[in-house]
Amino acid sequence: IDPYFMLGLGLATIDASGPNMTYPANSSVLAWQIGIGAGFRASKHIMVDAGLRYFKPSSYTVNSTKITSASTNLLMGLQYYF
């Protein structure tokens, strides 16, 4: 078992649209993420990966309304080693 920790910082593009909006909004905001996970060796060449990531972009304004968002994601992966 190979545990891991992830941390990231960057830009996210937020595309907001809906039926009650005067105009659609598109904003680039600062975002960060943090996560943990582990890889489980299934064979000599294959590793199965499972992790959990929390993603949080900065708040932004649409039609004079401040909007905040975040997401928690379950990640699954398969790695092949040559």
Helices and strands as residue ranges (DSSP letters): E 2-16, E 25-41, E 46-57, E 60-62, E 65-67, E 71-80
